[in-house]
């Protein structure tokens, strides 16, 4: 459930982005910045009271606000599920699954793996989903990691290669004589 909530959060950040940031600019830094712009203010406006259900009164009548959430904690939460989010984006060829720039997210997945291994060396748990352990191999193959979510390593290798290929540019040409708009694709080689 946690992963699906995270994906829904990213979808909300994309949908509520008033700047309409293009897909190529949506990376982990964009996600964190949007979180602070959109989600954090909404949560910090809520006032909470500490209550004890066994008692008929509030334990503490003073309003309580959420604690400050450091960037590293948000980054670690996304790092813990980065590979799953990547798998969700590249498993389907549907454009509607593309929430983040895949090539930048692949780089983040690799960075997060290295960082979680470094954190483990210092006795810190960071960027790892609940119930899982840090994989000891720093040179862990991304396709092998994605295969844990289903499909074969070869399937994920193919998807990763396809996701990193340059996209075809779509051109539109208006022919006023015929009152027609033509669209065609060009691919950079």
JOVENGI-V329707 format. One line per field, one symbol per residue. ss: DSSP state (h for helix, s for strand, l for the rest). phi: phi as a letter, one per 20 degrees, with the letter a starting at -180 (. if undefined). A space follows every 50 residues. Layout:
ss->???
phi->???
This chain:
ss->lhhhhhhhhhhhhhhlllllllhhhllhhhhhhhhhhhhhhhhhhllsss sllllllsssssssllllllhhhhhhhhhhlhhhhhhhhhllllhhhlll lhhhhhhhhhhhhhhhhhhhhllllllllllllllllllllhhhhhhhhl llhhhhhhhhhhhhllllsssssssllllssssssslll
phi->.gffffffffgffffeffelgfgfdecfffffffgffdegffffffddde cdffdecffcfffddfffdfgfffffffffdfffffgffefdefffeedc ffffffffgffffffffffffdmdebmcfgnddfffefegffffffffep meffgffffffffeffffeeddcedffelcdecbdcdfd
